[in-house]
Structure formats: C-alpha cells, structure tokens
Amino acid sequence: TKRGRPRVVMFDTKIKLSAREISRATMKYKATSIIGRGGFSIVYKGVLSSGMIVAVKKLIIENRPEIEKSFISESTTLGRIRHRNLVKIIGTLTTKSFKCLILEYISNGSLDLHLHNSTSGLSWEHRLKIALGVAHGLVYLHNETGFGQVLHCDLKPSNILLDEDFEPHISDFGISRMISSDVDKSVSVDGMRGSVGYVAPGMQCNDR
C-alpha cells in the first residue's frame, strides 16, 4: 500500500485474516514451516487460530516485474474460479517487500512426488482417478468458467496436488492466460512460457 502497511484481501468471505495472523500461523515464516519451494517462491504450512490449515505461498518481489505479473495472474485467475479439481485461493497478503497467496492446504503432496517415490504405492485405481480429475479441471478451465477460457500454460506433475483421497487439485497459475469469451478463439502462443518436457509445441520454456 502507499503507506507501506500490509494489505489483506479475502476471496473466501467466511474467513477473516490479518497480516499478523498469517505471520503467526507460519511461525513468522520460519524455515520449519516450509513445505515447498519454486523458482521465486516459498510455500509455508500455516495453522490458523481456528485450527484450519492453509498453504501460504510467499513470492519475493525484489524489483522483479515478472514476479509481480505472476502474482497478479495467479491471484486474479484463482480468485474467479471454483472447482473441486483446482486449488482454492482463500486470500492474498501484500507488503512492500513480498506478496503472499493464502491457499487451501492439500495434504498428500504432489503427483510428481508420488510418481518418483518407489514406496508411494500409487495404484492404477489412483492413477485413473487422478487422470480423470485433472481432465475435469481442464474442461472447466477451457469451457465452463462462465467468463471465458483459462489456459494454465504449465501443467505438469509437480503442479498437481493430491489430497488424502488422491483427488487431484491443479495448482500454480502464475503464467496462466485468460481468454475473453467475446474474442476470437485463436490464440497466439508468443511470449507464453512453460516447463521443459511438458510445454506444448511452439511455446517457450522456462527453467522452473
């Protein structure tokens, strides 16, 4: 904000949070609360005073406009969509030095973790359930949002989180694109980025 005060915006109006509560929930963003890292973000597990568990995705800005753009893209996209197979955004926290997304906590780790863990025991039943859930999430993004199409642009196993019932939740919308329903359906891929090994033909890759 202009005065440098933390600003909290809640998308889930049933939950009230302050910057102090978010800091307390993550034990002041302590290293022991970290549950994940990205190229420019750290994800913390937070326990609210109500007992609710959340994931706090902290993006370090450091005068990097691409991170600011990623934060805006992810918060705007998740703030407008609701589906059982998409990670739900609860709110955002903005300060002068960093920005946070407060997300629902998905307890069973990423699909990537299970695929590369020989002791995971990911059954074929689970694999089918995950594939169908991801497909349902993508159908919603591409056709059923009610305001146009959303292209995720970086769908990969590490961005698919699993709950305790192995229901998949698509996450990380930092480079997603919204396409208005009243424009031409053809979309240019110029400037779009994705991850090596998962990016669609014709798109650029990043190193995340």
Stockholm file with secondary structure:
# STOCKHOLM 1.0

chainA/1-208         TKRGRPRVVMFDTKIKLSAREISRATMKYKATSIIGRGGFSIVYKGVLSSGMIVAVKKLIIENRPEIEKSFISESTTLGRIRHRNLVKIIGTLTTKSFKCLILEYISNGSLDLHLHNSTSGLSWEHRLKIALGVAHGLVYLHNETGFGQVLHCDLKPSNILLDEDFEPHISDFGISRMISSDVDKSVSVDGMRGSVGYVAPGMQCNDR
#=GR chainA/1-208 SS CTTCCCEEEESSTTCCCCHHHHHHHTTTTCGGGEEEECSSEEEEEEECTTSCEEEEEEEECTTCHHHHHHHHHHHHHHHHCCCTTBCCEEEEEECSSEEEEEEECCTTCBHHHHHTCTTSCCCHHHHHHHHHHHHHHHHIIIIISSSEEEECSCCCGGGEEECTTCCEEECCCTTCEEEETTSCSCCCCTTCEEETTTSCTTCEEECC
#=GC SS_cons         CTTCCCEEEESSTTCCCCHHHHHHHTTTTCGGGEEEECSSEEEEEEECTTSCEEEEEEEECTTCHHHHHHHHHHHHHHHHCCCTTBCCEEEEEECSSEEEEEEECCTTCBHHHHHTCTTSCCCHHHHHHHHHHHHHHHHIIIIISSSEEEECSCCCGGGEEECTTCCEEECCCTTCEEEETTSCSCCCCTTCEEETTTSCTTCEEECC
//
